[in-house]
Amino acid sequence: METTVLIAIYAVTFGPSLLLVKETKTRLTNLRSGLKSLVFLPVTVGFLAAYVFFGAPFVATLPVLGWSWLGYNIALGPYAQSGIFGLLPFVPPLVYMLVHVNYFEELYFRKTKKLVLIWAFLHIAMGVAVHIAFVLLPLGFLYQRIFQKKGVNHSYALHFATNIIVVAITISSYFLSASI
């Protein structure tokens, strides 16, 4: 029963991206036109890495901040906790979904600071811990600044690239932990 519910949740999450299949080529063109903003990628990835290594081990232990309704990020799939083979089947749909979801996140949630706050805390619905929503705020404000200065394609390219690096590091961590 639990497996069926988790797969249904993932299908509801991934399904809308399938409706956008005709826009995929446009999204890839949008990514290409925003590549110059990847100059900020070391900032976003460095910030996240610093938090994971120095802040998260402490903050995740705090009662409210460590809470997650699901126990994992649903974007990684319902079997992510069972190891690399539980995660790998969800990577291709996740990358495809990010192509579309990240564009619309940038298009709609970068217009005001209030919308950036809503964007960060909507990640809790995806199963991320509360403390991660707080960590996303500075990134959201950076994306908003880029959105305001250079447009949606630039903030989209940076957001997408950051997420792809996070996915790659997550996958790598499974391989590293298996070899230890």
QUIHUDA-V526060 format. One record per residue. N is the residue number from 1. D_LAST is the distance of its C-alpha to the last C-alpha in whole Angstrom. Layout:
# QUIHUDA-V526060
n=<N & N>
d_last=<D_LAST & D_LAST>
This chain:
# QUIHUDA-V526060
n=<1 & 2 & 3 & 4 & 5 & 6 & 7 & 8 & 9 & 10 & 11 & 12 & 13 & 14 & 15 & 16 & 17 & 18 & 19 & 20 & 21 & 22 & 23 & 24 & 25 & 26 & 27 & 28 & 29 & 30 & 31 & 32 & 33 & 34 & 35 & 36 & 37 & 38 & 39 & 40 & 41 & 42 & 43 & 44 & 45 & 46 & 47 & 48 & 49 & 50 & 51 & 52 & 53 & 54 & 55 & 56 & 57 & 58 & 59 & 60 & 61 & 62 & 63 & 64 & 65 & 66 & 67 & 68 & 69 & 70 & 71 & 72 & 73 & 74 & 75 & 76 & 77 & 78 & 79 & 80 & 81 & 82 & 83 & 84 & 85 & 86 & 87 & 88 & 89 & 90 & 91 & 92 & 93 & 94 & 95 & 96 & 97 & 98 & 99 & 100 & 101 & 102 & 103 & 104 & 105 & 106 & 107 & 108 & 109 & 110 & 111 & 112 & 113 & 114 & 115 & 116 & 117 & 118 & 119 & 120 & 121 & 122 & 123 & 124 & 125 & 126 & 127 & 128 & 129 & 130 & 131 & 132 & 133 & 134 & 135 & 136 & 137 & 138 & 139 & 140 & 141 & 142 & 143 & 144 & 145 & 146 & 147 & 148 & 149 & 150 & 151 & 152 & 153 & 154 & 155 & 156 & 157 & 158 & 159 & 160 & 161 & 162 & 163 & 164 & 165 & 166 & 167 & 168 & 169 & 170 & 171 & 172 & 173 & 174 & 175 & 176 & 177 & 178 & 179 & 180>
d_last=<33 & 31 & 29 & 32 & 33 & 30 & 30 & 34 & 33 & 30 & 33 & 36 & 33 & 33 & 37 & 39 & 37 & 38 & 41 & 41 & 40 & 43 & 42 & 39 & 41 & 42 & 39 & 37 & 41 & 40 & 37 & 38 & 41 & 39 & 36 & 38 & 37 & 33 & 34 & 33 & 29 & 28 & 29 & 28 & 24 & 25 & 26 & 24 & 21 & 23 & 23 & 20 & 18 & 22 & 24 & 22 & 20 & 24 & 26 & 24 & 25 & 28 & 30 & 32 & 29 & 26 & 28 & 27 & 30 & 27 & 24 & 22 & 24 & 26 & 26 & 22 & 24 & 24 & 21 & 18 & 17 & 16 & 14 & 14 & 17 & 19 & 19 & 19 & 23 & 24 & 23 & 26 & 29 & 27 & 27 & 31 & 32 & 31 & 33 & 36 & 35 & 34 & 37 & 39 & 37 & 39 & 42 & 43 & 41 & 41 & 45 & 45 & 43 & 44 & 42 & 39 & 39 & 39 & 37 & 34 & 35 & 35 & 31 & 31 & 33 & 30 & 28 & 26 & 26 & 30 & 28 & 27 & 30 & 31 & 29 & 30 & 34 & 34 & 32 & 35 & 37 & 36 & 36 & 40 & 41 & 40 & 42 & 45 & 45 & 44 & 44 & 42 & 40 & 39 & 37 & 36 & 34 & 32 & 31 & 30 & 28 & 27 & 26 & 24 & 22 & 21 & 20 & 19 & 16 & 16 & 15 & 13 & 11 & 10 & 9 & 6 & 5 & 6 & 4 & 0>
